[in-house]
Amino acid sequence: MTKGRVIKNYNGYYYVDVGREGLIECRRRGKLLKAKILVGDELEITELGQDKGVIEALLPRRNQIRRPAVANIDQLLVIMAAKSPDPNQFLVDKMLMTCEYGGIHPTLCFNKCDLDRETAESYKAFYERCGYDVYLVSAKTGEGLDTLRNLLPHRMTAFSGPSGVGKSSLLSQILGREDLSVGAVSEKIKRGRHTTRHSEIMRLDSDTYVVDTPGFSSLDFEHLDPKEVLRLFPDMLPYSGGCKFSSCLHLSEPECTVKQAVADGHIQKERYDTYCKILTSIAERKR
């Protein structure tokens, strides 16, 4: 059997990189017919010749992100736009939560900073205080692209973000490729057309990969247990150990160290507000 990595899946076919020129087109069979196989998954396959094969085993994952649905990545760049579409802090927070839930502490990147420098700088300062690395870039002017390129070697990096923020434009510039789909932002609804339809890995060299992922506009966390939510806020978690009640959810309970940290300015109020909104949505879904 041969080991490989899923580079792309489409209509039930999985295109597997086995470390040489070309991909092996594989289908599932047997006990794997109902398995959820993601881009980035490592597999054992049997090659059948003529670049065809069948999947024999799905190897254990190091990590997994629910949306975008990718596995075994080394880092994730959350891409937002400084303008067109305007950034939404609640969505930024939820994207960061998705990464933390999947075991990845992400890097935040604001594209189109040439359109609104003040907003970009404001978001950079805010999220750096929350413990995230933040980069300001522009696919149009080239600002910051060398810094992003320097993050890529010897890793598999996923580029993720809402529609219209310029993920494919950034990748086109970083990779020097003109064949990546780039769509405009809809003037009517102020979000991008979904130009990337499926997650796809591109290999830069033997051990460097980038992942272009589909855009989206919503995320939900109603599947979470309320007690799980705080760990998705690494800037808030250190303040959670001294509450009066061990079952404290840091909402209306008395003598709560998290709420006190918010009042003292150690936790950003906007981050705490996001935490409260998520808990409220979970409670409403369970009613």
N, C-alpha and C positions, 0 to 999 in steps of 0.2 A: 504493500500500500504506500501511497504518497501523501505527505503532509502539505497543506496549502492554506491560504487565507482567502475568504470570500471578498472579492473586489466589488461586485455588483450583483444584484438579483433582479430578475425581470421575468414576469409571466411564468413563474415556477422554475426558471432556470437560474443556476448559481454559477457565476463566472469566477473561477478559482485561480489565484496566482500561486504557482508552485516553484517560483524562483528562477524561471527561465523565460525566454521570449514567448509571448503569446499566453492566452488564458485557456483553461480547461472548462468547457461547458458541462455542468453536472446537473443531475436530477437526484432527488431523494428516493429512497426505497425502504421497505421493511419498517422497522421500528421508528425510523426517522420521518415517516410520512406526515406525522402531526407535530413534529418538533418545530419550534420557532428558531429559524436560522437567520442571523443578522449579518449585515455588512460588517466586516472586521472579524467575524468568527473564524477560528482555526479548526480545520477539518482533517480527517483522514479520508482519502478517496482511492478508488480503484480506477486506473486509466484504461479506457477501452480502445484507444487509438483514434486518429483523426480529430484530436483535440476534444474528445468526448470522455465523460467519466460518470461514475456514480458515487454518492456520498455514503461512506461506511460508518463514520463516527463523528460526533460533535465534541470537540475537546473542551475542557473546563475553561470558563471565562475568567479573566482578571478583573473585569468590570463591565458594566452595561448601562447605557443611557436609554431611557424610555422614549424620549423625543428630543432630538432625532434618534431613531432606533439604530444605534451602532454599538459595537462591542470591542473590547481589548484596545482602547485608545490610550495614548500616553498623556495627551493634553487636549484641552478643548478651548477654542477661542470663541467666546460669545461676542458676536458682531452686532452692534447697533449703529444707527445713523445719528449724527448730531442734528440733522434736519432732513426732511423729505425722505421718509416719514419722520416726524418729530419723535424723540424718544419718550417712552412711557416707563416711568420708574417702577410701577407695579409689575409690568411685564419683565423688566430687567431683573427684579428681585426673584420672580418666579423662575426665570431661566437659570439663574444662579442656584436656586433651590434644586432644580432638576439635576444639575450637574453634581451637587453635593450628595443628593440621594443616590446617584449612580457611582459614588466613590471617587469623583473627580473634582478637585478644587480648581475652578476655571480661571482663565485670564479674560479680562474684559477689553474690548477694542471698539472704539468709536470711529467709524468711517465718516466721510464727507465733512470732516472738521473744517474744511475750507468754507463751508456754507454758513456755519455758526460757531465761531471760535469760543464765544462766551459760554454757550451751553455745554460744549464739549469739555471745556476746562472745569466747569462747575461739577459735571458728573465725574470727571477724573478725580477731583479733590474729595468728593463725597465717598466714592467707592474705595479709594485708597485708605481712607480712614476706617473703612470696614474690613480691611485686610486683603484686598484684591489688587493684583497688578493690573494697571489700566494703561492702554496705549491709544494715542490719537493719531489717526492716519487719514490719508486721502488717496483713493485709487485714481482720482483725476489728476492731482498735482504730483503724486509720488511721495508725498510726505510720510515718513515713518515706515515705508515699505521695507527698507533694508533691515530695520529692527525686527520686523515680523519674519523676514527670511532667516535671520539668525536664530530664531526660536525653533526652526523646523528640523535641522539635521539630526539623524539617528532616532527619530521619533515618528509615531503616527499621530497626526494632529487633525482634529475635526474642526471645521468652520461651521458654526451654527448661529442662527438668528432669524428674526421675522422676515417676511417677504419685503423686498424693496430696499434693504439696507446696504446691498452691494457686495454680498459674499462672492458671487461669481466674478464681479468686476475686480475685486481684490485678488482672487486666485488667478485671473487672467494676467494681471500685472506681475504678481509674484512669480508665477510659473513661466511667464513669457509665452503664453498660449492665447491665441485669438479665437479658439473654437469653443470656448465655454459660453453657454447661453447667458445673455444679459438682457433683462427686461426693464422697462420703464416703470415708474411709479404711477399708478392710476390717479388721475386728477380728481376723479369723482369720489373715490373712497380713501384716497391718501395712503394706499399700501401697494406693495409691488405685485406684479404678476408672478405666479409661481413658475419661474423659469427652470429651476432644478426640480425634476419630478421624482427622482430616486436618489438615495444616498449612493455615492460612488467614490471609491478609493483610487487615487492616482499615485503611482510609484515614481518618486523622483530619482532614487538610486536603490541600491540593494537593501538598505535599512531605513529609508526615509519615505514616508507616505503622507499624503494629505487627503482629507475626506470632505467633499462638497455635499451638503445636505439640503433637503427641501426646506423652503421657507414655511412659516406658519404664523398664526396670529393669536392663538390661545393655548393655555396650558391649564390643567386642573390637578388638584391634589386631594380630591375627595376620597381617594382610596386609602389615604394615610390614617393611621391612628393618631389622635391629637398629641399624644406624648412623643411621637416621632418628629414632630414639626420643628421643635427648637434646635435639634442637632443639625438642621439644614441652614442654620444661621450661625456660622462659626464666630462671628463677632459678638453674639449675644450669649452663647453657650457658657463662657467662663463665669458669668454672673448668676448662674442658676443653682448653685449648690447650697445657698444659705437660707432658702425660704422656710417659713414656719411650718408649712405642710409639705410632706414629701410628694403628695399628689398634685402640687401646685401647677396650674397651667399658665400662670402669670397674666391673668386677665383681671378678675375682680377680687382675688384672694388677698387677705391682709398680710402685712409683713412679708412682702415679696421682694426678693433682692433684685430680680430683673426689672421690675417697675421702678425700684429705687435707683438702679443704674441709669434708666431712661431719664428720671428726674434730675440726676446728677450730671447728665451730659456724657456719660461713658458709652451709652448706646444711642445711636441716631434715632430720633423719634420716628422718622419716616420708615425705617426698617422695622421698628416695633409695630407701627401701624400695619405694615404688610403682614407681619406675623398674626396680628389680631384678625385681619380680614380672612386669612387662610383658615384659621380655627373656626371662624364664624361660618364659612362656606362648608366646612366639614360637618359642623353641627346641623346646619340646615339640610344637608343631603341625607343625614341619618334620621331626620324626623319623619 
